[in-house]
Every structure is written in structure tokens, then in C-alpha cells.
Amino acid sequence: MNVIVGNKLKKLRNQRGLTQKQMANLLAISQSAYARIENGESGSWAGHIKKICKIFDILPQELVKDDN
């Protein structure tokens, strides 16, 4: 699940032209913590799911859905 969400976040972030640092700032976490989320090494995205969905204007189901 963490890898699916990480890949989705990277795709969404790139589509919006945001850097990892900008995303980290929006979520009030460090850039390294955000990088671990994107790399699928951390499940802490779950604690930020409401903010993430608001930033990208998506539903939680869209964030966790495997597009492959």
C-alpha cells in the first residue's frame, strides 16, 4: 500500500509542478520525511490523508487505488 500511495503522490506532485520540499512544507513535515513517503518507506501518509486529498482535490479512494 505504501508503494502504491508513494507512486501516486509522486505522479500527482509532478503533474502540479511541485517539488518534494514544497509538498513537505504543505504537509508541515521535513523534506526527508516526505521523500520516505514517496519512496514507499513510510506509512505516515495516512496521518496526512485529508491534507493530501485537499491539495490535489482528490478523494481518499483515488489516492490508495492501484492504477496498474
Number of C-alpha atoms within 10 A of each C-alpha: 11 19 17 17 22 24 20 19 23 18 13 15 18 12 10 11 10 12 13 20 15 15 19 16 13 12 18 11 13 14 17 12 16 25 18 16 22 24 17 18 14 16 16 14 21 14 10 13 16 13 13 20 15 11 15 14 9 12 13 14 9 12 20 19 12 13 9 4
